[in-house]
Amino acid sequence: MSQGTPLAGRTVVITGAASGIGRALAQRLAAHGCAVAIADQDPVGLDETAASIAGPVLQRRLDVRDRQGFMTLAAEVADWAPAPLGAVINNAGVSTAQSILHAAPEDDEWVLDINLGGVVNGTRAFLPLLVEQDSGAIVNVSSVFGLLGFPHQSAYCASKFAVRGFTEALRHELRETGVRAITVHPGGVRTNIARNSRFHASADGMTDKDEAVGRFARVARTSPERAAKIIHRGIEEGRARIRVGADAVALDVLSRAAPTRYYDVLNALQRFEPR
């Protein structure tokens, strides 16, 4: 395990901070002595997050697909930050559920542009600041679906596998510096990602979005606050890869033990899913 990055007393940047894991991270890190710069497309949710934080906070509306917008944000953070950067957490993400055969290509592109493009834009915008100070961490949020493929989640899996590969390549590029690259793999976390998805159909043929959202709520066992705690602890412990939730750990192990048969196992276990 590499040397960790203590965050107390430093500045942290978080995208996707209007709700879910991003909001919980902003609240937790602010409570632990961090100045936080928060960004999201949702101005109402962003205002609510900012209002819940006691301490230095910079909020900016941002579409993470906007590379120039990210560069502007990095310049603003550099001028505003009351302390050196401790971490830049590229957390913003979206999903779609559809088959490859019957996909709406524009929805796949939406997922890839935000989930992967947003991570690349955020990394490129802030990496020069981190390298110049020779400390801190780029923290890119992938998913348990960046560890294994799942039917009707091809675009989401592709984006999250790509985040994993991008971040692992970055980690090796930074070996001779004081900057670290960290990949986060959440399992089921109780956020709005399913409700905000572009839903067409699930792997079992479900086409009712409300029903799919309800199913996600039943299997998502980790709260955003618990996820934030795990991520915070992982950064400070120096972990290169942070798995969030018992399901993420179990699915990671399963994908290693049965790399071509894990879905068969999962499909068999669905018989025991609570209804």
PyMOL commands that set and color helices and strands:
alter all, ss='L'
color gray80, all
select helices_A, chain A and resi 20-31+43-51+67-80+105-115+117-133+144-146+154-173+209-219+224-237+246-257+262-272
alter helices_A, ss='H'
color red, helices_A
select strands_A, chain A and resi 11-15+35-40+57-61+85-90+96-97+137-141+180-186+198-199+241-244
alter strands_A, ss='S'
color yellow, strands_A
deselect
rebuild
show_as cartoon
